[in-house]
Amino acid sequence: MVLLLVNSLVFGVLGQHYFTDLPQYTVDAIIFYAISLLSFWRILTYLGVPASPASRPQQELTDPISLRWPLMFVSLGLAVLAYFNFGNNTFTRTGTLAWLGAVILFLVAMWPPLSALTLPPIGRGLGGSEGLTIRLKWRTVALIAIILLAAFFRLYRLDQVPPEMTSDHIEKLLDIRDLYNGLRPIYFERNTGREPFQFYWAFTVMRLFGLGPTFYGLKLANALIGIITILGIYLLGRELAGEKVGLLAAFFASVMQWAESITRIALRFPYVTIGAAFALWAITRALRTNRRGDYLIAGMIFGAGFFGYTAYRVMPLAVIVMVTLKLLFERPRSSAAWWQLVLNLTVFAWIAAIIFVPLGRYWNDRPDIFWYRSATRIEGDYGVTAKNVGLTLVNNTIRALGMFNVVGDSVWANTIPYKPALDQVGGVLFLFGVMAALYRSFGLKATSKQRDWPLLMAILSGIVLLVPSILSVAFPKENPSAVRTAGAIPVVAVLVGLGLYVVTRAAKQFGGARWGKWLAAPLLAVLLTATTVINYQRYFVDYLRSYQLSSQNSSEMAEAMRGFIATGGDLKHIVIHAWPYWVDTRALALLMNDPGWQDTNVVIDKVNDLARMHGDPAPQLYLLHPNDQAGVAVLENAFPQGYVTTYHSRIPGHDFLLFHVPAR
């Protein structure tokens, strides 16, 4: 059996290595993986897989059926008032207060009586002769250490990686400037329309730390969200497969290059990850406990997720899948239990609907903008239309399912182009986790009463969360998308954690009472260290190099502009000549903290306009593309005393020209 475990790991890592680094040898990769997975399947048939906590039998009826009808009707009235005060795409004071009041009163109206709650016992050591003592379990210490690890991967060199803004960052900073200027939109309509949470969160972080509307402020706000997400992934893993799997899932999510990239890029992508992590945890818990309080919490989290990122909009489908599986595997056995479930699901839907009220109003007012981005990926845009829809959907599904191990996203800003989403260790353990979950649900040793619906639910909900990428039928080259599938990260992390848990459990059992722990512990340490080192290399070296080569070096141009100002020049005498597919000049305006510069000192079309300040005696600086020889000629003719230098970029292929005009 030890040989089977060695085969599983060695051949699995070889197979993933070939898929990742030697994709031209696809047949070899498949052969290696086949040996690995067959060996692991034999291990599963020998050991089995422990049941998840959520599959344990629960009491059918735990809450008294009591409702506070007057408060409920007041709550719904406030929700209606909020809806009518959220017109003109604005969070008004009256609407916001009514909305918050509706949420609070609905919770009070529907929350079970406090007498029905079972409070955890207070631990010993609080007071008395022993004084106050705090006892931390090793698992709590481990979770704290993992969150600190996540903080390192999210915050380390944050000012340098990623190094440059893209046009999407510029759009966001312009929106946040609107917040600084007093606007309070519900939906941000720039750049095809975007949900509000990132903007208000980043605005809060920027004001709290005194950063202003900056690229670093955007990155810091997202990094904090990424750290909090680790807690949600831990809770989901613990709920689905136990404490140890939760910790392992949190560890892998902390170091995963896929999660790091979509978090530190400072766009909305990680907001679907955090929403999905906490929503899946809360809904799974509610389905397990059947307590109304858990359904209320789940409904609030579920509704709040819609304020994050468009890809979250498939979550209602995931909820339908989860409830359906619950009923297939564990139906209520009495009319009272059915009534309890129907009431709880109704409460879940109502609180989620109240949370959704601001977006619901905007959806009603501007459905064209609300659905624009999603609709164009399906129907087409800019003269592109969807073709061979059925075949494209099948192909997109296969490619999306293969993004973890075979070929990933092609967009340089989101990930390392075409590399699998998971590393050489995580990719193997992910497939092991999928196999373990399927075996626990359908394996030969699982009777109908033992089948583990939560693990199957995790796999199916993970597939649902790939749908935003799969539905890109008009632009199939955008699939697989590392960002539109970001909602699946929590499920993937849990499956990776489950795979490693089964591997270490097998090592412990195969080693026996004497050698088991001495075999399992070093194996665990080696695999965790390996995935950490590999992911560090993937993000801080490979991803950074790819990003630098593909992005435009606006920060270096701003550096040259500041150098000119430091020697006696000023911003209004700095001009840039635009060039196709070159730097976004709005980035320079924002980096110089003067958005108005973009409107007055950028020459877009006529090259002769470069000489418009020929009669101005002040020193001047012109920035030009290295191939803009026509612009250089115009400047040399207008300013005979001027001279041109080349700014040698730190990144190959990113040099640019500086034309200096001394004071006259």
VOGU-3710 file (C-alpha; in Angstrom, 3 decimals, decimal comma):
1> mvlllvnslv> 0,000/0,000/0,000  2,906/2,385/0,636  3,998/1,773/-2,957  0,517/2,793/-4,146  0,818/6,048/-2,226  4,267/6,716/-3,698  2,945/5,967/-7,207  0,004/8,301/-6,681  2,144/11,250/-5,674  5,208/10,764/-7,880
11> fgvlgqhyft> 3,356/10,036/-11,110  0,740/12,680/-10,328  3,374/15,375/-9,865  5,110/14,198/-13,045  1,861/14,375/-14,983  1,094/17,864/-13,705  4,666/18,967/-14,402  4,315/17,853/-18,014  0,968/19,641/-18,411  2,413/22,816/-16,873
21> dlpqytvdai> 5,937/23,014/-18,251  6,071/20,512/-21,132  2,622/20,775/-22,755  3,973/19,406/-26,023  4,161/15,990/-24,340  0,441/15,675/-23,619  0,374/11,886/-24,078  3,121/11,432/-21,491  1,227/13,646/-19,051  -1,948/11,597/-19,524
31> ifyaisllsf> -0,085/8,325/-18,967  1,553/9,596/-15,785  -1,737/10,890/-14,471  -3,529/7,641/-15,320  -1,047/5,661/-13,203  -1,406/8,177/-10,394  -5,191/8,246/-10,317  -5,580/4,473/-10,599  -3,221/4,059/-7,654  -5,126/6,640/-5,641
41> wriltylgvp> -8,459/4,978/-6,431  -7,111/1,744/-5,016  -6,149/3,613/-1,841  -9,688/4,998/-1,579  -11,236/1,558/-1,904  -8,979/0,357/0,896  -9,401/3,281/3,308  -12,675/4,968/2,401  -13,295/8,654/3,147  -14,614/10,045/6,470
51> aspasrpqqe> -18,091/11,568/6,338  -18,416/15,356/6,320  -19,966/17,109/9,320  -22,829/18,408/7,197  -23,965/14,877/6,344  -24,473/13,855/9,957  -28,136/13,279/10,920  -29,792/16,343/12,444  -32,953/16,876/14,424  -35,791/17,589/12,051
61> ltdpislrwp> -37,284/20,471/14,000  -35,138/22,706/16,179  -36,881/26,102/16,187  -40,322/26,989/17,485  -42,452/28,319/14,644  -43,082/31,846/15,928  -43,285/35,014/13,861  -43,614/38,674/14,892  -46,028/39,761/12,193  -46,277/43,517/12,983
71> lmfvslglav> -42,490/43,944/12,801  -42,377/41,940/9,583  -44,954/44,186/7,894  -43,121/47,323/9,065  -39,912/45,858/7,679  -41,475/45,205/4,287  -42,950/48,708/4,303  -39,503/50,193/4,933  -38,090/48,065/2,109  -40,716/49,523/-0,249
81> layfnfgnnt> -39,900/53,039/0,988  -36,199/52,383/0,368  -36,923/51,102/-3,120  -38,738/54,300/-4,114  -36,006/56,487/-2,590  -33,209/54,768/-4,510  -34,144/56,379/-7,803  -31,640/58,235/-9,992  -29,000/55,613/-9,164  -28,261/57,213/-5,782
91> ftrtgtlawl> -27,945/56,046/-2,190  -30,108/58,750/-0,607  -30,120/59,287/3,162  -33,825/58,418/3,477  -33,492/55,360/1,278  -30,384/54,075/3,053  -31,889/54,495/6,545  -35,119/52,814/5,446  -33,142/49,977/3,869  -31,054/49,342/6,976
101> gavilflvam> -34,184/49,572/9,121  -35,936/47,017/6,932  -33,062/44,554/7,343  -32,853/44,986/11,117  -36,590/44,737/11,718  -36,884/41,657/9,509  -34,161/39,975/11,548  -35,943/40,862/14,787  -39,281/39,677/13,410  -37,985/36,331/12,205
111> wpplsaltlp> -35,272/35,451/14,693  -36,130/32,459/16,911  -36,875/33,214/20,584  -33,712/33,542/22,639  -34,954/30,729/24,866  -34,582/28,413/21,888  -30,900/29,205/21,511  -28,237/26,985/23,028  -25,274/29,076/24,082  -21,806/27,492/24,266
121> pigrglggse> -20,524/26,962/27,794  -18,079/29,521/29,145  -14,622/28,027/29,479  -12,902/27,560/32,768  -10,362/30,025/34,030  -12,548/33,110/33,657  -12,308/34,742/37,087  -12,001/32,858/40,387  -8,761/32,317/42,190  -7,004/31,319/38,990
131> gltirlkwrt> -7,735/34,667/37,356  -8,293/35,117/33,632  -6,687/32,446/31,478  -6,874/32,003/27,735  -6,472/28,556/26,292  -5,984/28,267/22,555  -6,398/24,962/20,789  -3,660/23,996/18,370  -6,163/24,371/15,545  -6,800/27,991/16,498
141> valiaiilla> -3,071/28,663/16,537  -2,763/26,945/13,148  -5,559/29,100/11,685  -3,916/32,277/12,977  -0,605/31,191/11,427  -2,336/30,481/8,114  -4,020/33,893/8,094  -0,621/35,488/8,754  0,756/33,499/5,821  -2,093/34,807/3,678
151> affrlyrldq> -1,293/38,337/4,852  2,306/37,881/3,713  1,291/36,679/0,257  -1,301/39,470/-0,101  0,800/42,355/1,293  4,428/41,531/0,443  5,826/44,066/-2,077  2,290/45,299/-2,681  3,592/48,673/-3,866  5,642/46,927/-6,569
161> vppemtsdhi> 3,571/43,918/-7,658  1,657/44,373/-9,863  3,695/47,386/-10,969  1,495/49,305/-13,422  -2,103/50,402/-13,843  -4,294/49,280/-16,720  -7,233/51,194/-18,160  -9,589/49,319/-15,806  -7,724/50,691/-12,781  -7,981/54,188/-14,191
171> eklldirdly> -11,750/53,852/-14,580  -12,032/52,730/-10,964  -9,929/55,569/-9,630  -12,066/58,048/-11,539  -15,147/56,507/-9,913  -13,571/56,747/-6,468  -12,770/60,391/-7,153  -16,522/60,809/-7,681  -17,044/59,433/-4,168  -14,526/61,942/-2,817
181> nglrpiyfer> -16,554/64,624/-4,599  -19,765/63,592/-2,843  -21,521/61,333/-5,353  -23,090/58,150/-3,939  -24,114/55,924/-6,876  -25,678/52,500/-6,434  -24,222/51,162/-9,682  -21,071/52,575/-11,262  -21,834/53,036/-14,948  -18,334/53,644/-16,328
191> ntgrepfqfy> -16,642/50,868/-18,263  -19,830/48,855/-19,058  -21,179/49,110/-15,487  -19,937/47,670/-12,182  -21,278/46,676/-8,777  -20,594/49,118/-5,916  -18,935/47,256/-3,069  -15,309/47,562/-4,172  -15,615/51,305/-4,682  -17,091/52,050/-1,272
201> waftvmrlfg> -14,699/49,631/0,462  -11,646/51,073/-1,310  -12,889/54,612/-0,601  -13,149/53,718/3,099  -9,668/52,158/3,200  -8,136/55,090/1,319  -9,636/57,610/3,728  -8,776/55,527/6,784  -5,089/55,273/5,811  -4,852/58,677/4,152
211> lgptfyglkl> -3,881/57,202/0,782  -6,156/59,161/-1,504  -7,469/57,685/-4,792  -4,299/55,797/-5,725  -3,371/52,484/-7,304  -1,787/51,384/-4,035  -5,004/52,207/-2,195  -6,939/49,957/-4,585  -4,440/47,149/-4,043  -4,474/47,475/-0,260
221> analigiiti> -8,279/47,373/-0,107  -8,316/44,192/-2,175  -5,498/42,626/-0,170  -7,534/43,015/3,016  -10,497/41,336/1,313  -8,209/38,494/0,243  -7,056/37,963/3,829  -10,625/37,902/5,171  -11,574/35,403/2,455  -9,233/32,829/4,015
231> lgiyllgrel> -11,514/32,669/7,060  -14,505/31,973/4,810  -12,648/29,181/3,021  -11,638/27,656/6,358  -15,257/27,726/7,556  -16,467/26,162/4,304  -13,840/23,414/4,450  -14,640/22,695/8,083  -18,347/22,509/7,334  -17,893/20,222/4,342
241> agekvgllaa> -15,155/17,872/5,488  -14,014/18,663/9,025  -11,551/20,856/10,898  -8,361/19,468/9,368  -9,615/19,813/5,801  -10,705/23,375/6,597  -7,196/24,254/7,766  -5,569/22,633/4,736  -7,989/24,417/2,387  -7,188/27,732/4,040
251> ffasvmqwae> -3,451/27,051/3,675  -3,691/26,303/-0,042  -5,906/29,345/-0,647  -3,337/31,486/1,184  -0,480/30,598/-1,163  -2,420/29,838/-4,385  -1,088/31,965/-7,251  -4,558/32,063/-8,849  -6,019/33,629/-5,702  -3,065/36,009/-5,301
261> sitrialrfp> -3,291/37,273/-8,880  -7,007/38,019/-8,870  -6,727/39,685/-5,447  -3,646/41,870/-5,889  -4,636/43,047/-9,379  -6,958/45,483/-7,527  -10,094/44,928/-9,598  -13,471/43,475/-8,500  -12,560/39,831/-8,994  -11,892/38,716/-5,382
271> yvtigaafal> -15,292/40,004/-4,312  -16,959/36,996/-5,934  -14,488/34,745/-4,112  -15,269/36,149/-0,676  -18,991/36,209/-1,437  -19,032/32,599/-2,622  -16,872/31,366/0,285  -19,069/32,780/3,035  -22,350/32,141/1,188  -21,550/28,477/0,484
281> waitralrtn> -20,497/28,009/4,105  -23,596/29,690/5,523  -26,031/27,902/3,194  -24,447/24,499/3,836  -24,618/25,138/7,571  -28,258/26,212/7,363  -29,194/23,100/5,381  -27,446/20,973/7,993  -28,814/22,566/11,164  -32,264/23,540/9,847
291> rrgdyliagm> -32,205/26,499/12,272  -33,981/29,668/11,247  -31,181/31,852/12,587  -28,704/30,108/10,287  -31,031/30,667/7,318  -31,278/34,362/8,160  -27,498/34,693/8,299  -27,158/32,726/5,070  -29,737/34,916/3,351  -27,952/38,125/4,352
301> ifgagffgyt> -24,587/36,856/3,137  -26,134/35,514/-0,064  -27,840/38,830/-0,809  -24,761/40,903/0,009  -22,675/38,919/-2,483  -24,484/40,546/-5,415  -22,814/43,867/-4,581  -19,366/42,466/-5,365  -18,698/41,183/-8,877  -20,921/40,232/-11,802
311> ayrvmplavi> -19,816/36,572/-11,811  -21,641/36,118/-8,484  -24,986/36,290/-10,314  -24,895/32,524/-10,903  -25,150/31,882/-7,150  -28,969/31,470/-7,228  -28,406/28,466/-9,497  -25,881/27,102/-7,000  -28,472/27,487/-4,215  -31,034/25,546/-6,261
321> vmvtlkllfe> -28,494/22,757/-6,756  -27,697/22,688/-3,031  -31,327/22,530/-1,913  -32,129/19,892/-4,531  -29,306/17,649/-3,353  -30,375/18,125/0,252  -33,879/16,921/-0,623  -32,625/14,017/-2,721  -30,359/12,690/0,011  -32,138/13,823/3,171
331> rprssaawwq> -35,849/14,599/2,826  -37,957/15,739/5,818  -39,915/12,850/7,300  -42,913/14,722/8,724  -45,286/17,521/7,753  -43,916/19,682/10,587  -40,403/19,232/9,234  -41,551/20,133/5,719  -43,234/23,254/7,077  -40,063/24,169/8,952
341> lvlnltvfaw> -37,958/23,804/5,783  -40,392/25,818/3,631  -40,552/28,567/6,245  -36,759/28,699/6,544  -36,244/28,841/2,781  -38,861/31,600/2,544  -37,109/33,566/5,264  -33,807/33,039/3,432  -35,273/34,388/0,182  -36,962/37,395/1,822
351> iaaiifvplg> -33,937/38,647/3,721  -31,811/38,221/0,588  -34,403/40,195/-1,414  -34,375/43,038/1,132  -30,577/43,172/0,990  -30,821/43,303/-2,805  -33,265/46,278/-2,862  -30,800/48,995/-4,070  -29,533/46,852/-6,935  -33,093/45,741/-7,647
361> rywndrpdif> -34,159/49,345/-8,138  -31,264/50,039/-10,469  -31,983/46,808/-12,374  -35,561/47,996/-12,891  -34,466/51,472/-14,009  -31,541/50,519/-16,273  -31,683/46,834/-17,223  -29,615/47,574/-20,328  -26,600/48,660/-18,279  -27,196/46,199/-15,442
371> wyrsatrieg> -26,972/43,238/-17,844  -24,750/44,789/-20,505  -21,480/43,019/-19,714  -23,066/39,604/-19,194  -25,300/39,877/-22,256  -22,500/40,899/-24,604  -20,374/37,886/-23,612  -23,295/35,661/-24,675  -24,880/37,553/-27,572  -21,871/39,459/-28,893
381> dygvtaknvg> -20,781/43,069/-29,260  -18,774/45,349/-31,581  -20,004/43,434/-34,617  -19,180/40,022/-33,104  -22,059/37,549/-32,712  -22,282/34,117/-31,156  -21,939/31,215/-33,621  -22,457/27,457/-33,228  -23,768/28,040/-29,718  -24,231/24,367/-28,782
391> ltlvnntira> -20,772/23,296/-29,924  -19,190/26,385/-28,355  -20,852/25,669/-25,003  -19,551/22,090/-25,022  -16,062/23,243/-25,933  -16,162/26,036/-23,346  -17,235/23,587/-20,639  -14,377/21,196/-21,429  -11,847/24,023/-21,457  -13,188/25,501/-18,206
401> lgmfnvvgds> -12,947/22,118/-16,474  -9,394/21,779/-17,766  -8,216/25,173/-16,534  -7,033/23,742/-13,201  -4,643/21,160/-14,637  -4,199/21,600/-18,402  -4,486/25,099/-19,936  -5,504/28,249/-18,092  -6,429/31,842/-18,853  -4,576/33,706/-21,613
411> vwantipykp> -4,895/37,243/-20,181  -1,549/38,473/-18,810  -3,112/40,841/-16,268  -5,059/38,033/-14,588  -2,576/35,181/-14,448  0,449/33,614/-16,128  -0,845/33,189/-19,678  -1,917/29,640/-20,578  -0,515/28,096/-17,392  -2,905/25,877/-15,385
421> aldqvggvlf> -4,592/27,646/-12,483  -3,054/25,216/-9,985  0,598/24,422/-9,360  2,291/21,043/-9,726  1,348/19,963/-6,194  -2,047/21,604/-5,876  -3,176/20,277/-9,263  -2,541/16,675/-8,214  -4,189/17,062/-4,824  -7,202/18,753/-6,441
431> lfgvmaalyr> -7,874/15,668/-8,572  -7,337/13,470/-5,507  -9,892/15,582/-3,659  -12,437/15,289/-6,474  -11,981/11,522/-6,484  -12,333/11,338/-2,699  -15,519/13,420/-2,761  -17,030/11,305/-5,543  -16,057/8,105/-3,777  -17,669/9,297/-0,561
441> sfglkatskq> -20,838/10,084/-2,525  -21,018/7,069/-4,813  -18,319/4,625/-3,722  -19,009/0,946/-3,253  -18,647/1,198/0,516  -21,206/3,979/0,847  -24,774/2,871/1,486  -27,676/5,156/0,683  -27,688/6,388/4,298  -23,954/7,051/4,225
451> rdwpllmail> -23,728/8,940/0,946  -22,174/12,328/1,511  -24,353/14,926/-0,215  -22,341/17,995/0,983  -19,178/16,873/-0,824  -21,152/16,199/-3,998  -22,826/19,562/-3,485  -19,408/21,215/-3,306  -18,380/19,766/-6,661  -21,631/20,717/-8,390
461> sgivllvpsi> -21,697/24,219/-6,922  -18,078/24,624/-8,038  -19,100/23,716/-11,593  -21,974/26,219/-11,413  -19,469/28,912/-10,444  -17,577/28,205/-13,688  -20,670/29,138/-15,721  -19,831/32,878/-16,091  -16,751/31,824/-18,043  -18,465/28,987/-19,907
471> lsvafpkenp> -21,204/31,343/-21,164  -18,709/33,436/-23,105  -20,057/31,970/-26,345  -19,621/35,139/-28,405  -15,992/35,464/-27,290  -14,853/31,868/-26,656  -11,218/32,956/-26,533  -12,036/34,616/-23,204  -12,712/31,161/-21,748  -11,345/29,867/-19,449
481> savrtagaip> -11,254/33,080/-17,481  -9,355/33,145/-14,211  -11,510/36,041/-13,011  -15,015/34,946/-14,017  -14,355/31,575/-12,391  -12,977/33,141/-9,190  -16,116/32,114/-7,308  -14,930/28,509/-7,601  -11,688/29,180/-5,695  -13,185/28,247/-2,277
491> vvavlvglgl> -14,478/24,920/-3,606  -11,189/24,171/-5,368  -9,242/24,954/-2,187  -11,477/22,616/-0,151  -11,009/19,796/-2,672  -7,230/20,317/-2,622  -7,336/20,209/1,180  -9,450/17,051/1,095  -6,972/15,407/-1,277  -4,037/16,179/1,016
501> yvvtraakqf> -5,992/15,021/4,069  -6,649/11,639/2,465  -2,990/11,332/1,417  -1,648/12,029/4,927  -4,307/9,800/6,472  -3,235/6,986/4,136  0,424/7,520/5,069  -0,441/7,367/8,754  -2,453/4,181/8,389  0,040/2,457/6,115
511> ggarwgkwla> 2,850/3,279/8,539  1,003/1,603/11,381  0,883/2,579/15,034  4,667/2,791/15,291  5,728/4,596/12,131  2,489/6,181/10,906  2,906/9,657/12,327  6,615/9,703/11,393  5,616/9,001/7,805  2,615/11,351/7,623
521> apllavllta> 4,131/14,432/9,277  7,221/14,780/7,012  5,060/14,050/3,955  2,644/16,819/4,975  5,524/19,231/5,599  7,161/18,461/2,247  3,933/18,952/0,253  3,007/22,189/2,034  6,517/23,587/1,630  6,671/22,577/-2,017
531> ttvinyqryf> 3,372/24,225/-2,946  4,356/27,383/-1,037  7,724/27,700/-2,804  6,252/26,926/-6,230  3,441/29,450/-5,851  5,849/32,111/-4,626  7,892/31,561/-7,788  4,776/31,560/-9,952  3,518/34,898/-8,657  6,489/36,991/-7,567
541> vdylrsyqls> 8,757/35,907/-10,429  6,849/34,424/-13,384  3,655/36,484/-13,129  5,579/39,677/-12,393  7,853/39,162/-15,404  4,875/38,516/-17,681  3,019/41,567/-16,329  6,016/43,861/-16,776  6,589/42,787/-20,365  2,911/43,200/-21,282
551> sqnssemaea> 1,899/46,385/-19,427  2,899/49,951/-20,235  5,376/51,631/-17,888  3,348/54,695/-16,903  5,125/54,845/-13,530  8,495/55,416/-15,233  7,004/58,158/-17,388  5,615/59,803/-14,259  9,068/59,422/-12,704  10,589/61,348/-15,634
561> mrgfiatggd> 7,891/64,017/-15,310  8,637/64,462/-11,603  12,328/64,769/-12,418  11,574/67,628/-14,808  9,459/69,393/-12,170  12,208/68,921/-9,551  14,659/70,832/-11,776  12,447/73,895/-12,183  9,747/72,834/-14,615  6,015/72,499/-13,974
571> lkhivihawp> 3,276/70,089/-14,977  1,489/72,408/-17,382  4,618/72,523/-19,533  4,823/68,738/-19,903  3,219/67,375/-23,071  2,817/63,819/-24,325  2,165/62,822/-27,913  -0,295/59,935/-27,952  0,589/56,839/-29,919  -1,518/53,792/-30,858
581> ywvdtralal> -1,489/51,003/-28,238  0,886/52,941/-26,015  0,441/54,288/-22,504  -3,006/55,366/-21,252  -2,374/59,065/-20,682  -5,078/59,169/-17,982  -2,731/57,050/-15,872  -0,091/59,777/-16,050  -2,660/62,388/-15,025  -3,672/60,324/-11,998
591> lmndpgwqdt> -0,077/59,526/-11,048  0,657/63,259/-11,121  -2,491/63,884/-9,054  -3,962/66,220/-11,674  -6,738/64,621/-13,769  -7,142/67,901/-15,659  -3,676/67,524/-17,231  -5,077/64,770/-19,431  -7,529/67,196/-21,048  -5,038/69,951/-21,897
601> nvvidkvndl> -1,544/68,516/-22,384  -2,120/65,380/-24,469  -1,729/65,730/-28,225  -3,887/63,055/-29,805  -4,078/63,533/-33,571  -2,203/66,263/-35,424  1,523/65,974/-34,955  1,931/69,689/-35,733  -0,003/70,506/-32,545  3,122/69,482/-30,619
611> armhgdpapq> 4,623/72,881/-31,392  1,737/74,878/-29,903  3,930/76,239/-27,061  6,761/77,409/-29,358  6,390/80,989/-28,112  6,415/80,085/-24,419  9,819/80,863/-22,798  9,350/78,399/-19,899  11,239/75,076/-19,879  9,234/72,308/-21,511
621> lyllhpndqa> 9,272/68,506/-21,618  7,744/66,295/-24,292  7,212/62,535/-24,018  7,155/60,553/-27,263  6,952/56,953/-28,392  10,373/55,644/-29,534  9,039/55,235/-33,099  7,547/58,744/-33,242  10,200/60,248/-35,511  7,677/62,607/-37,084
631> gvavlenafp> 6,980/64,112/-33,672  10,681/64,509/-32,974  11,143/66,284/-36,329  8,340/68,749/-35,570  9,834/69,561/-32,161  13,371/69,977/-33,515  12,064/72,403/-36,122  10,042/74,402/-33,556  12,683/74,376/-30,812  16,187/74,430/-32,370
641> qgyvttyhsr> 17,737/74,688/-28,913  15,919/71,542/-27,730  17,423/68,064/-27,549  16,112/64,513/-27,362  17,167/61,768/-24,946  16,083/58,177/-24,549  14,693/57,029/-21,220  16,007/53,514/-20,844  13,324/51,500/-19,096  14,028/48,768/-16,572
651> ipghdfllfh> 11,804/46,569/-18,754  13,049/45,478/-22,203  11,125/47,072/-25,060  9,634/49,878/-22,938  12,013/52,766/-23,650  10,544/56,156/-24,545  11,817/59,513/-25,782  12,129/62,782/-23,852  12,434/66,044/-25,777  13,791/68,796/-23,525
661> vpar> 13,286/72,490/-24,258  15,445/74,716/-21,995  14,143/78,016/-20,662  14,647/80,879/-23,105
//
